[in-house]
Amino acid sequence: MTTRILLLLAACLALSSSPASAQGRFANVKIESSHVAGSVHMLVGAGGNIGVSVGDDGMAIVDTQFAPLAGKIEKALQGLGKGGLRYVLNTHWHGDHTGGNAHFGKAADVIAQANVRKRLADAQKPSASLPVFTFETDASLHFNGEEIKLTHLGPGHTDGDSVIWFTKSKVVHMGDHFFVDRFPYIDLGSGGSVAGYLTNIETLVSSIPDDYKIIPGHGPLADKRDLERFHAMLKETIGIVRKGIGEGKTVNQLKAAGMPEKYQSWGSGFINTDRWIDIVYGGLASN
């Protein structure tokens, strides 16, 4: 249910007609903080999970949730340490992950994959929202005693996703490449790719060490076993749709057949089973 609520909030905000209604919608949201490992903390509110590096160099955050929550997020950050915010790292461009950029970008440098800047600029977001440092495939930030790596694996959730590695703390923030025990959203309209998403997850399953903790885009703090379960679901369900397309089945026939019973709960979020089949079918049939 948590994932459903968060993603519904994202959709509602995108359709919001006034700042006042947006503020009201988020009035009761609480920002909860927890220590993950090493210098890394995690903030949960509404929208994508926020990762926070805290240390002698100050703070760096991964994603900024929705704009109306910026004040609450700022208060939560103040409770983590005395150092100021120096960097904002975006996992991708969606508003439930970048809405607070305009607020935090006034004082901190925003860093993201090059397509994030392009899409935010095309959406006419405020200049403070836009990344001032961009990269194509890899970048590193040496901060708070560790190398923080940003890796773009190619189109997956969108065409500008980054996976953030906190190498000494042994934490990885996967953004919306990972929804815990739920079908994911793949934004085909933003350059996302069903085949690419699966390939990226396969790469990450093989490259993330067993002792790392994983911050997902949505859902509770996870570990390698949770990611392996997610990968197994992707491989099986995408395989079912791919096989159906090869047999000439329509999307409606595939939706009528559904997915294996063991994945019933995976469709209880915003992306239900029918919508997941629509996304996979659309992504595979267009290739």
SEDRENMI-86032 format. One record per residue (C-alpha): x, y, z. Coordinates in Angstrom, 3 decimals, decimal comma. Layout:
<sites>
<site c1="X" c2="Y" c3="Z"/>
...
</sites>
This chain:
<sites>
<site c1="0,000" c2="0,000" c3="0,000"/>
<site c1="2,864" c2="2,399" c3="0,699"/>
<site c1="4,081" c2="2,280" c3="-2,889"/>
<site c1="0,562" c2="2,827" c3="-4,157"/>
<site c1="0,068" c2="5,869" c3="-1,975"/>
<site c1="3,385" c2="7,399" c3="-2,936"/>
<site c1="2,874" c2="6,930" c3="-6,649"/>
<site c1="-0,699" c2="8,163" c3="-6,493"/>
<site c1="0,627" c2="11,293" c3="-4,837"/>
<site c1="3,046" c2="11,681" c3="-7,719"/>
<site c1="0,260" c2="11,438" c3="-10,255"/>
<site c1="-1,970" c2="13,793" c3="-8,304"/>
<site c1="0,736" c2="16,410" c3="-7,973"/>
<site c1="1,387" c2="16,340" c3="-11,687"/>
<site c1="-2,287" c2="17,133" c3="-12,250"/>
<site c1="-2,553" c2="19,678" c3="-9,453"/>
<site c1="-4,065" c2="22,966" c3="-10,525"/>
<site c1="-2,860" c2="25,176" c3="-7,670"/>
<site c1="0,034" c2="25,485" c3="-5,202"/>
<site c1="-2,460" c2="25,742" c3="-2,339"/>
<site c1="-4,005" c2="22,361" c3="-3,102"/>
<site c1="-0,541" c2="20,829" c3="-3,379"/>
<site c1="0,452" c2="22,239" c3="0,016"/>
<site c1="-2,747" c2="20,901" c3="1,541"/>
<site c1="-2,187" c2="17,450" c3="0,100"/>
<site c1="1,164" c2="17,163" c3="1,853"/>
<site c1="0,235" c2="18,880" c3="5,124"/>
<site c1="0,139" c2="15,654" c3="7,129"/>
<site c1="3,180" c2="13,985" c3="5,579"/>
<site c1="5,930" c2="13,226" c3="8,077"/>
<site c1="9,563" c2="12,878" c3="7,103"/>
<site c1="11,025" c2="9,895" c3="8,935"/>
<site c1="14,773" c2="9,422" c3="9,263"/>
<site c1="16,761" c2="6,249" c3="9,871"/>
<site c1="20,449" c2="5,369" c3="9,837"/>
<site c1="21,351" c2="2,912" c3="7,078"/>
<site c1="25,112" c2="2,291" c3="7,442"/>
<site c1="28,324" c2="4,290" c3="7,701"/>
<site c1="27,678" c2="7,909" c3="6,758"/>
<site c1="24,368" c2="7,150" c3="5,039"/>
<site c1="20,864" c2="7,854" c3="6,310"/>
<site c1="17,485" c2="7,439" c3="4,658"/>
<site c1="14,525" c2="9,832" c3="4,680"/>
<site c1="11,022" c2="8,574" c3="3,932"/>
<site c1="8,046" c2="10,842" c3="3,336"/>
<site c1="6,001" c2="11,023" c3="0,140"/>
<site c1="7,707" c2="10,337" c3="-3,159"/>
<site c1="11,045" c2="8,680" c3="-3,752"/>
<site c1="13,207" c2="7,643" c3="-0,825"/>
<site c1="15,997" c2="10,103" c3="-0,029"/>
<site c1="19,537" c2="9,002" c3="0,738"/>
<site c1="21,700" c2="11,319" c3="2,850"/>
<site c1="25,485" c2="11,386" c3="3,300"/>
<site c1="26,386" c2="13,045" c3="6,611"/>
<site c1="29,890" c2="13,865" c3="7,780"/>
<site c1="32,671" c2="16,390" c3="8,241"/>
<site c1="32,303" c2="17,659" c3="4,669"/>
<site c1="28,637" c2="18,478" c3="5,164"/>
<site c1="25,692" c2="16,737" c3="3,524"/>
<site c1="24,785" c2="15,333" c3="0,148"/>
<site c1="21,293" c2="14,060" c3="-0,614"/>
<site c1="20,000" c2="11,666" c3="-3,231"/>
<site c1="16,676" c2="12,995" c3="-4,585"/>
<site c1="14,396" c2="15,656" c3="-3,122"/>
<site c1="10,803" c2="14,293" c3="-3,212"/>
<site c1="7,994" c2="16,835" c3="-3,847"/>
<site c1="8,386" c2="20,617" c3="-3,760"/>
<site c1="5,866" c2="21,207" c3="-0,916"/>
<site c1="7,916" c2="18,939" c3="1,348"/>
<site c1="11,175" c2="20,896" c3="1,036"/>
<site c1="10,757" c2="22,655" c3="4,377"/>
<site c1="10,067" c2="19,405" c3="6,216"/>
<site c1="13,001" c2="17,709" c3="4,514"/>
<site c1="15,249" c2="20,615" c3="5,485"/>
<site c1="14,248" c2="20,250" c3="9,138"/>
<site c1="14,952" c2="16,522" c3="9,003"/>
<site c1="18,396" c2="17,227" c3="7,552"/>
<site c1="19,135" c2="19,703" c3="10,327"/>
<site c1="18,523" c2="16,919" c3="12,802"/>
<site c1="21,208" c2="14,747" c3="11,215"/>
<site c1="24,208" c2="17,040" c3="11,493"/>
<site c1="25,557" c2="20,574" c3="11,670"/>
<site c1="27,128" c2="20,654" c3="8,221"/>
<site c1="25,251" c2="22,361" c3="5,422"/>
<site c1="23,860" c2="20,741" c3="2,306"/>
<site c1="26,422" c2="20,862" c3="-0,500"/>
<site c1="25,190" c2="18,443" c3="-3,161"/>
<site c1="21,948" c2="17,089" c3="-4,569"/>
<site c1="22,232" c2="13,893" c3="-6,623"/>
<site c1="19,214" c2="12,971" c3="-8,744"/>
<site c1="18,488" c2="9,369" c3="-9,719"/>
<site c1="16,203" c2="10,545" c3="-12,561"/>
<site c1="13,951" c2="13,451" c3="-13,531"/>
<site c1="10,474" c2="12,551" c3="-12,205"/>
<site c1="8,822" c2="15,118" c3="-9,944"/>
<site c1="8,522" c2="12,822" c3="-6,926"/>
<site c1="12,342" c2="12,686" c3="-6,946"/>
<site c1="13,248" c2="16,209" c3="-8,124"/>
<site c1="10,402" c2="18,420" c3="-6,887"/>
<site c1="12,554" c2="19,869" c3="-4,112"/>
<site c1="15,432" c2="20,711" c3="-6,446"/>
<site c1="14,256" c2="24,290" c3="-6,874"/>
<site c1="14,527" c2="24,818" c3="-3,124"/>
<site c1="17,742" c2="22,946" c3="-2,390"/>
<site c1="19,416" c2="23,896" c3="-5,665"/>
<site c1="19,648" c2="27,522" c3="-4,560"/>
<site c1="22,450" c2="26,627" c3="-2,148"/>
<site c1="23,663" c2="23,204" c3="-3,259"/>
<site c1="25,047" c2="21,899" c3="-6,550"/>
<site c1="22,720" c2="19,516" c3="-8,392"/>
<site c1="24,365" c2="16,549" c3="-10,138"/>
<site c1="22,665" c2="14,109" c3="-12,514"/>
<site c1="22,943" c2="12,204" c3="-15,764"/>
<site c1="22,780" c2="14,513" c3="-18,796"/>
<site c1="19,259" c2="13,478" c3="-19,835"/>
<site c1="17,894" c2="14,588" c3="-16,472"/>
<site c1="18,889" c2="18,183" c3="-17,205"/>
<site c1="17,431" c2="17,949" c3="-20,705"/>
<site c1="14,077" c2="16,669" c3="-19,496"/>
<site c1="13,791" c2="19,117" c3="-16,599"/>
<site c1="14,683" c2="21,975" c3="-18,958"/>
<site c1="12,144" c2="20,790" c3="-21,535"/>
<site c1="9,535" c2="20,723" c3="-18,765"/>
<site c1="10,441" c2="24,373" c3="-18,030"/>
<site c1="11,402" c2="23,724" c3="-14,438"/>
<site c1="13,050" c2="26,597" c3="-12,478"/>
<site c1="16,732" c2="27,104" c3="-13,205"/>
<site c1="17,657" c2="26,122" c3="-9,630"/>
<site c1="16,118" c2="22,697" c3="-10,343"/>
<site c1="18,526" c2="21,936" c3="-13,150"/>
<site c1="21,720" c2="19,947" c3="-12,635"/>
<site c1="24,824" c2="22,127" c3="-12,900"/>
<site c1="27,095" c2="19,082" c3="-13,229"/>
<site c1="26,083" c2="16,386" c3="-15,701"/>
<site c1="27,708" c2="13,189" c3="-16,996"/>
<site c1="27,012" c2="10,497" c3="-19,587"/>
<site c1="27,909" c2="7,157" c3="-17,982"/>
<site c1="29,934" c2="7,581" c3="-14,754"/>
<site c1="30,921" c2="10,209" c3="-12,215"/>
<site c1="32,502" c2="10,231" c3="-8,767"/>
<site c1="32,110" c2="12,519" c3="-5,774"/>
<site c1="34,756" c2="12,230" c3="-3,055"/>
<site c1="32,834" c2="13,298" c3="0,029"/>
<site c1="32,623" c2="12,478" c3="3,729"/>
<site c1="35,506" c2="10,043" c3="3,575"/>
<site c1="34,282" c2="7,880" c3="0,727"/>
<site c1="33,893" c2="7,775" c3="-3,024"/>
<site c1="30,285" c2="8,215" c3="-4,042"/>
<site c1="29,869" c2="6,781" c3="-7,529"/>
<site c1="27,081" c2="7,667" c3="-9,950"/>
<site c1="26,494" c2="5,079" c3="-12,661"/>
<site c1="24,216" c2="5,268" c3="-15,692"/>
<site c1="23,596" c2="1,798" c3="-17,125"/>
<site c1="21,539" c2="2,887" c3="-20,123"/>
<site c1="17,774" c2="3,298" c3="-20,591"/>
<site c1="15,757" c2="1,507" c3="-17,931"/>
<site c1="13,161" c2="3,290" c3="-15,816"/>
<site c1="13,861" c2="6,391" c3="-17,955"/>
<site c1="16,739" c2="7,400" c3="-20,243"/>
<site c1="18,544" c2="9,269" c3="-17,450"/>
<site c1="18,704" c2="6,938" c3="-14,455"/>
<site c1="21,636" c2="6,857" c3="-12,062"/>
<site c1="22,510" c2="4,258" c3="-9,459"/>
<site c1="24,352" c2="5,848" c3="-6,512"/>
<site c1="27,056" c2="3,842" c3="-4,743"/>
<site c1="28,347" c2="4,778" c3="-1,265"/>
<site c1="31,444" c2="2,641" c3="-1,502"/>
<site c1="32,759" c2="2,763" c3="2,077"/>
<site c1="29,363" c2="2,737" c3="3,773"/>
<site c1="28,336" c2="-0,242" c3="1,590"/>
<site c1="25,042" c2="1,255" c3="0,522"/>
<site c1="23,557" c2="1,629" c3="-2,949"/>
<site c1="20,593" c2="3,860" c3="-3,873"/>
<site c1="18,846" c2="2,396" c3="-6,903"/>
<site c1="16,189" c2="5,022" c3="-7,547"/>
<site c1="13,225" c2="3,680" c3="-9,489"/>
<site c1="15,167" c2="0,752" c3="-10,835"/>
<site c1="13,863" c2="-0,948" c3="-7,694"/>
<site c1="10,376" c2="-1,133" c3="-6,189"/>
<site c1="10,319" c2="-3,541" c3="-3,258"/>
<site c1="7,881" c2="-6,419" c3="-3,886"/>
<site c1="5,838" c2="-4,406" c3="-6,390"/>
<site c1="5,635" c2="-4,230" c3="-10,161"/>
<site c1="7,727" c2="-1,232" c3="-11,258"/>
<site c1="6,821" c2="1,719" c3="-13,418"/>
<site c1="8,835" c2="1,938" c3="-16,633"/>
<site c1="8,337" c2="5,336" c3="-18,260"/>
<site c1="8,416" c2="4,503" c3="-21,961"/>
<site c1="7,558" c2="8,113" c3="-22,778"/>
<site c1="10,746" c2="9,284" c3="-21,054"/>
<site c1="13,023" c2="6,924" c3="-22,921"/>
<site c1="12,533" c2="4,000" c3="-20,574"/>
<site c1="13,056" c2="0,459" c3="-21,857"/>
<site c1="11,567" c2="-2,818" c3="-20,669"/>
<site c1="14,456" c2="-4,858" c3="-22,073"/>
<site c1="16,945" c2="-2,305" c3="-20,757"/>
<site c1="15,349" c2="-2,325" c3="-17,310"/>
<site c1="15,721" c2="-6,108" c3="-17,081"/>
<site c1="19,306" c2="-5,970" c3="-18,350"/>
<site c1="20,186" c2="-3,264" c3="-15,817"/>
<site c1="18,742" c2="-5,285" c3="-12,949"/>
<site c1="20,673" c2="-8,352" c3="-14,094"/>
<site c1="23,853" c2="-6,248" c3="-14,083"/>
<site c1="23,145" c2="-4,919" c3="-10,603"/>
<site c1="22,282" c2="-8,320" c3="-9,154"/>
<site c1="25,678" c2="-9,564" c3="-10,281"/>
<site c1="27,610" c2="-6,476" c3="-9,188"/>
<site c1="26,102" c2="-5,456" c3="-5,825"/>
<site c1="27,962" c2="-7,263" c3="-3,012"/>
<site c1="25,926" c2="-9,453" c3="-0,683"/>
<site c1="26,664" c2="-7,254" c3="2,350"/>
<site c1="25,401" c2="-4,004" c3="0,808"/>
<site c1="22,197" c2="-2,361" c3="1,954"/>
<site c1="19,886" c2="-1,137" c3="-0,801"/>
<site c1="17,771" c2="2,012" c3="-0,773"/>
<site c1="14,961" c2="1,497" c3="-3,290"/>
<site c1="13,140" c2="4,241" c3="-5,115"/>
<site c1="9,995" c2="3,174" c3="-3,269"/>
<site c1="9,499" c2="0,781" c3="-0,403"/>
<site c1="11,431" c2="-0,139" c3="2,755"/>
<site c1="15,183" c2="-0,471" c3="3,097"/>
<site c1="16,220" c2="-3,657" c3="1,319"/>
<site c1="19,078" c2="-6,074" c3="0,772"/>
<site c1="20,465" c2="-8,321" c3="-1,961"/>
<site c1="17,861" c2="-11,030" c3="-1,364"/>
<site c1="15,048" c2="-8,547" c3="-1,962"/>
<site c1="16,688" c2="-7,483" c3="-5,221"/>
<site c1="17,130" c2="-11,096" c3="-6,322"/>
<site c1="13,420" c2="-11,698" c3="-5,701"/>
<site c1="12,598" c2="-8,590" c3="-7,753"/>
<site c1="14,864" c2="-9,813" c3="-10,558"/>
<site c1="13,196" c2="-13,229" c3="-10,600"/>
<site c1="9,786" c2="-11,574" c3="-10,922"/>
<site c1="10,945" c2="-9,359" c3="-13,783"/>
<site c1="12,534" c2="-12,229" c3="-15,669"/>
<site c1="9,468" c2="-14,467" c3="-15,362"/>
<site c1="6,731" c2="-11,907" c3="-16,046"/>
<site c1="8,553" c2="-10,213" c3="-18,920"/>
<site c1="9,221" c2="-13,674" c3="-20,318"/>
<site c1="5,510" c2="-14,499" c3="-20,208"/>
<site c1="4,609" c2="-11,392" c3="-22,188"/>
<site c1="7,464" c2="-11,908" c3="-24,645"/>
<site c1="6,289" c2="-15,479" c3="-25,278"/>
<site c1="2,721" c2="-14,291" c3="-25,770"/>
<site c1="3,801" c2="-11,686" c3="-28,319"/>
<site c1="5,716" c2="-14,392" c3="-30,175"/>
<site c1="2,548" c2="-16,481" c3="-30,278"/>
<site c1="0,589" c2="-13,564" c3="-31,729"/>
<site c1="-1,497" c2="-12,890" c3="-28,624"/>
<site c1="-3,025" c2="-9,467" c3="-28,055"/>
<site c1="-2,448" c2="-7,439" c3="-24,920"/>
<site c1="-6,050" c2="-8,054" c3="-23,875"/>
<site c1="-5,572" c2="-11,806" c3="-24,184"/>
<site c1="-2,489" c2="-11,577" c3="-21,999"/>
<site c1="-4,325" c2="-9,481" c3="-19,424"/>
<site c1="-7,163" c2="-11,998" c3="-19,392"/>
<site c1="-4,666" c2="-14,762" c3="-18,650"/>
<site c1="-2,958" c2="-12,667" c3="-15,983"/>
<site c1="0,238" c2="-13,517" c3="-14,144"/>
<site c1="1,090" c2="-16,450" c3="-11,858"/>
<site c1="-0,750" c2="-16,462" c3="-8,542"/>
<site c1="2,491" c2="-15,939" c3="-6,617"/>
<site c1="2,682" c2="-12,409" c3="-8,045"/>
<site c1="-0,823" c2="-11,345" c3="-7,046"/>
<site c1="0,423" c2="-9,094" c3="-4,235"/>
<site c1="2,972" c2="-7,453" c3="-6,548"/>
<site c1="0,071" c2="-5,809" c3="-8,369"/>
<site c1="-1,469" c2="-4,295" c3="-5,241"/>
<site c1="0,398" c2="-1,024" c3="-5,730"/>
<site c1="-0,155" c2="1,793" c3="-8,198"/>
<site c1="1,077" c2="-0,460" c3="-11,015"/>
<site c1="-1,473" c2="-3,256" c3="-10,924"/>
<site c1="-1,149" c2="-6,461" c3="-12,930"/>
<site c1="-3,035" c2="-5,175" c3="-15,977"/>
<site c1="-0,968" c2="-1,992" c3="-16,118"/>
<site c1="2,251" c2="-3,964" c3="-15,758"/>
<site c1="1,243" c2="-6,143" c3="-18,709"/>
<site c1="0,397" c2="-2,998" c3="-20,689"/>
<site c1="3,837" c2="-1,523" c3="-19,975"/>
<site c1="5,730" c2="-4,705" c3="-20,805"/>
<site c1="3,698" c2="-5,376" c3="-23,942"/>
<site c1="4,100" c2="-1,804" c3="-25,148"/>
<site c1="7,813" c2="-1,816" c3="-24,463"/>
<site c1="8,494" c2="-5,155" c3="-26,165"/>
<site c1="6,103" c2="-4,770" c3="-29,090"/>
<site c1="7,654" c2="-1,456" c3="-30,080"/>
<site c1="11,110" c2="-3,003" c3="-30,510"/>
</sites>
